Amino acid sequence: MNPADPHSAASASHPTDREPASGEPAAQPAAQDAGFTSRHLPGTPAGELRGMLPGMVFIALYLLLLAALNAVAALHGVYGVGVARYGIFLLCTLMLIGVFGFLRLRRWGWALVTAGFLLLAAGDFYYYSRKHIGFLLIRALFSIVFFLYLSRTEVRERLQ
């Protein structure tokens, strides 16, 4: 040991540098993450991650059901007659088209679904302020949560 070298004393007492004593197990190498290079880190170009997250599937099915029910209700005149009836039917049709694009992981489908949830939340907040029906407030809050989920980086990375 060189007295001028400050690291020589520390390295001699380091547990990985000494020989194991009899009866003592051999030192294990440091754990390594073998799959680190194959995983994608934030900033991955669009379309490289494949597959849908479970939340994406649930949100798509929820909007599919909601848009289909509202489209049928609009055709049966629940929302009135004239411009309102066909306007809501058109919005629901666009949301249905967006859901099918979103299920295929297309950016335009994601954009339509995200805009659909934002419009749904805005409409529910508006009708809640007029009618004070609690269900509309709860549905609007769920729509905001789904909108925020769809805005996450992990969701956008999986789109083509």
C-alpha positions in Angstrom: 0.0 0.0 0.0 1.3 3.4 -1.0 0.8 5.9 1.8 0.5 8.7 -0.8 -2.5 7.1 -2.4 -5.7 7.9 -0.4 -7.8 5.3 -2.2 -5.5 2.3 -1.4 -6.8 1.9 2.1 -10.4 2.2 1.1 -10.0 -0.2 -1.8 -8.3 -2.8 0.4 -11.3 -2.9 2.8 -13.9 -2.9 0.1 -15.9 -6.2 0.3 -15.7 -7.0 -3.4 -11.9 -6.7 -3.5 -11.1 -9.2 -0.7 -11.2 -13.0 -0.9 -14.3 -14.6 0.8 -13.5 -16.3 4.1 -14.1 -20.0 4.5 -17.8 -20.6 5.0 -18.7 -17.2 3.6 -20.6 -17.2 0.3 -18.8 -15.8 -2.8 -19.7 -12.2 -3.7 -22.4 -11.9 -6.3 -22.0 -9.6 -9.2 -24.1 -6.4 -9.2 -27.6 -6.9 -10.5 -28.0 -5.8 -14.1 -31.1 -4.9 -16.1 -30.8 -7.0 -19.2 -33.8 -5.5 -20.9 -32.8 -1.9 -20.4 -31.7 -1.2 -23.9 -34.9 -2.7 -25.5 -37.2 -0.6 -23.4 -38.3 2.8 -24.7 -37.7 5.8 -22.6 -39.6 9.1 -22.8 -39.0 10.9 -26.0 -39.5 7.7 -28.1 -40.6 8.6 -31.6 -44.3 8.0 -32.3 -45.4 4.6 -33.4 -42.5 2.6 -31.9 -44.4 1.4 -28.9 -47.0 -1.1 -29.9 -50.3 -2.1 -28.3 -52.9 -0.4 -26.2 -52.9 0.3 -22.6 -55.8 -1.2 -20.6 -57.1 2.3 -19.9 -57.2 3.1 -23.6 -59.4 0.1 -24.3 -61.8 0.9 -21.5 -62.1 4.6 -22.6 -62.7 3.6 -26.2 -65.5 1.1 -25.2 -67.0 3.7 -22.9 -67.2 6.3 -25.6 -68.4 3.8 -28.2 -71.3 2.9 -25.9 -72.0 6.5 -25.0 -71.9 7.9 -28.5 -74.0 5.0 -29.9 -76.7 5.6 -27.3 -76.7 9.3 -27.9 -76.9 8.9 -31.6 -79.9 6.6 -31.3 -81.5 9.0 -28.9 -80.9 11.9 -31.3 -82.6 10.0 -34.1 -85.6 9.3 -31.9 -86.0 13.0 -31.1 -84.9 13.1 -27.5 -82.8 16.2 -28.1 -85.6 18.0 -29.9 -86.2 18.5 -33.6 -84.3 20.4 -36.3 -80.7 21.6 -35.9 -80.1 20.3 -32.4 -81.2 16.8 -33.3 -79.0 16.6 -36.4 -76.1 18.4 -34.7 -75.9 16.0 -31.9 -76.3 13.1 -34.3 -73.4 14.4 -36.3 -71.2 14.9 -33.2 -72.0 11.3 -32.1 -71.2 10.0 -35.5 -67.8 11.7 -35.5 -67.1 10.3 -32.1 -67.9 6.8 -33.3 -65.6 7.2 -36.3 -63.0 8.5 -33.9 -63.3 5.5 -31.6 -62.7 3.1 -34.5 -59.7 5.1 -35.5 -58.5 5.2 -31.9 -58.8 1.4 -31.6 -56.5 1.2 -34.7 -54.1 3.5 -32.8 -54.4 6.4 -35.3 -53.6 9.9 -34.3 -56.7 11.3 -36.0 -58.8 8.8 -34.0 -57.1 9.9 -30.8 -57.7 13.5 -31.7 -61.5 12.9 -32.3 -61.8 10.9 -29.1 -60.0 13.5 -27.0 -62.0 16.3 -28.5 -65.2 14.3 -27.9 -64.5 13.9 -24.2 -63.8 17.6 -24.0 -67.0 18.5 -25.7 -68.9 16.0 -23.6 -67.6 17.5 -20.4 -68.3 21.0 -21.6 -71.9 20.1 -22.5 -72.5 18.3 -19.2 -71.1 21.2 -17.2 -73.4 23.5 -19.2 -76.5 21.4 -18.6 -75.6 20.9 -15.0 -75.5 24.7 -14.5 -79.1 24.9 -16.1 -80.8 21.8 -14.7 -78.8 20.9 -11.6 -78.9 17.1 -12.2 -76.1 15.4 -10.3 -75.6 12.7 -12.8 -74.4 15.3 -15.4 -71.7 16.6 -13.0 -70.4 13.1 -12.3 -70.3 12.3 -16.0 -68.5 15.6 -16.7 -65.9 14.8 -14.1 -65.3 11.3 -15.5 -65.0 12.9 -19.0 -62.3 15.3 -17.7 -60.4 12.4 -16.1 -60.6 10.5 -19.4 -59.4 13.6 -21.3 -56.5 13.9 -18.9 -55.6 10.2 -19.3 -55.6 10.5 -23.1 -53.3 13.5 -22.9 -50.6 11.5 -21.2 -47.3 10.9 -22.9 -47.6 7.1 -22.6 -50.8 7.2 -24.6 -49.6 9.5 -27.3 -46.4 7.4 -27.8 -48.4 4.4 -28.9 -50.2 6.2 -31.7 -49.2 6.1 -35.4 
